[in-house]
Amino acid sequence: MSNKKETPKKEDVLTEWQKKNLEFQKRKQEKERLEKEKQEKELQKKKEEIEKAKLKRQKEKEVEEESSDNGEEKELSEEALGEELSEVSDEKEIADEKEISLENDESPIEDEAIEEEKKSLLPSLKKEDKLDKSGEKSNKAHPRKAFVLDEKIKKALPILVGFSLLLLFSIFMSTPYSKQKQISVAGMTYSNEETIYATSGIKDSDYIFSLITNKKQYEKAVVKGNPWVKSANISYQFPNRFTITVSEYRIVAYQQLESGYQPVIETGEIMPTITKAQMPEQFLLVNLVQKEDVSLLVKELMKLDKELVDNIESIQLANSKTTKDLLDVKMRDGNKVRVPLSQLDVKMPLYNDIAKQVPVGSIIDMEVGVYATSDNLEALSDQVKADNIAKKEEEKAAAEAEEKANEEELNNEVSQEEPVPEEPVQTVEPIDPTISE
C-alpha cells in the first residue's frame, strides 16, 4: 500500500460567461430544432402539391395521347417536376449541413454569423409552378419569415456602432483633412474680412471639431477685438465650410475736424477719421469740443425716435452763460431747437407736436420752459435789450456826471471859507504833595 494520499479531483467550475454561453447554446439548439421541423413541414407540403400536380398531369396525358406534340410537352413538364423535386431535396440537404455545422460551433458570435449566412444562402421556394401545356401559373406564394435580431445582438449593437464611429473619428483626426477649413465673412459694411478673421483667433492648425465645439469663444473674440462689430455668429456647413456672419453698429453722427470727419457709432465711441468722399449724402454733424460730451450726446440720441434723429441736421453748443450744456440743434425742416444736453431725452420728444403749431423757421426754446420765437423776434428783442442797456448806461453816466459836479461845487465852497483860529490850550502841572508852603 502506498502512503501517498490521493488528492480529490477538483470539479470544473464554470464561469458566468460559460454558463450564459451554455444557456445560449441550449436556446439556440431548441430554436433550430423548431425551425427545422417547420422547414420539414413546408417541404412535405411542397411535395404533396407536386404529387397532386403530377397526378393531374397524368390525367391530362391520358386524355391527350393522340397528339405527339402534346406528348413531348408532357415529358418536358415531367422533367421540370423532377427538377423541382431534386431542388427541394438539395435545399433540405443544405439545411441539414448548416444545422450540423451550427451544432458543432461553440462560439456565440460565430453562431450568429452562421445563422445569418444560413438565412441568406437558403433559397426561397418557388411561388409559381408550370402545371399545364399552355404555361398557366399558379400564384401560390409562401410567406417569408421576418428577420428578427437576437437579444444579445440588440444589446451589443449600440456598443458596436459607437465603437465604429469612434474608430472612424480617430482615423479622420489623424489625417490632414481634419484641419482644412474654408472660412468666409458676411455682413460687413465698415470693417473688412482680414480684420475680422485676425480678431477671431482662428488658426490654420485648429481642428474642424475644435472650431465647432468652441465657436462661442471665437464669436466673443470677434466682438471684443473689433469696435464696429455688435454681434457675430459662426455657422458650419458639411464638410469643412464655416461662415462668420457679423452685425455692425450703425453710425449715428459725424464730428468734423480739420483733417476730415470722425464717425460716432451707437456706443458713443469715436472711430478713425474718414475723408469727405467717404461720407454719405445725408448725415448728422456734431460740433462739440469735449469727446465726453460727444459720447454722451450720441447715447442720448439713441434714446430718441429714429425719425426724429434723422430730422436733425447739426448740433453745436449755444454758448449760453446761464446753461453751459445748452445745445443749438438745427433741424432739416428749417426750425431750430435750444435744449440742454442733460434734458435732451426728456424735452426733445416734444418737438414734433410743437413744430406742427409754429411756422417754419421758428426757434423753439426749451432751456427753462418751452416757448417758440423767431429770428426776427429775437433780433427785435436783442435791439430792445440793446436800447435799454444804452439808455441805462446814459442815465448812469448822467448821474455820475451830476454827482461829480456836486462834489466839485462842494469842494469850492469849502475852499472859499476862512479858517477859524484855535485857542491855545493851557496845561496845568500837577502839584507835588510833598512840597510844603
Number of C-alpha atoms within 10 A of each C-alpha: 3 5 5 6 6 7 6 6 6 6 6 6 8 10 9 9 9 11 12 13 15 15 12 15 19 12 12 18 15 12 11 16 13 12 12 16 11 12 15 13 12 14 18 13 12 17 16 12 13 18 14 12 18 17 12 13 18 14 11 15 17 10 10 14 11 10 10 10 10 15 16 12 15 20 12 13 19 17 12 15 19 14 12 18 17 12 14 19 14 12 19 17 12 16 17 13 11 17 18 11 11 21 13 9 13 13 11 16 12 12 18 17 10 17 17 13 12 16 13 10 13 13 12 12 17 13 12 12 18 14 20 15 15 8 10 11 12 11 10 10 10 11 9 8 7 6 8 7 10 10 9 12 12 11 10 11 12 11 11 12 11 11 12 12 12 12 12 11 12 11 11 12 15 10 10 10 13 19 19 16 18 13 15 13 18 14 15 15 12 11 15 12 13 9 12 21 17 14 17 21 15 15 12 10 11 14 17 21 13 11 19 14 9 10 18 14 12 21 20 15 18 26 21 15 15 16 16 24 20 16 15 22 18 18 12 16 9 6 12 15 14 19 15 21 16 22 16 20 16 16 20 21 28 24 22 16 10 5 10 16 21 21 22 24 22 20 18 23 20 19 16 10 15 14 10 11 8 9 14 7 6 8 16 20 21 23 14 16 11 8 13 11 14 21 18 15 20 20 18 18 20 16 13 15 12 11 8 14 17 15 15 21 19 19 22 17 19 16 12 12 8 8 14 12 19 22 23 21 22 20 19 12 12 14 19 26 21 23 27 23 22 14 14 19 19 14 16 21 14 12 15 10 9 14 18 9 9 15 14 13 15 18 24 21 18 21 20 10 8 14 11 16 15 18 12 10 12 12 11 12 12 12 12 12 12 12 12 12 12 12 12 12 12 12 12 12 12 12 12 12 12 12 12 12 12 12 11 11 11 11 11 11 9 10 9 8 8 7 8 6 6 6 6 6 6 6 6 6 6 6 7 7 7 6 6 5 4
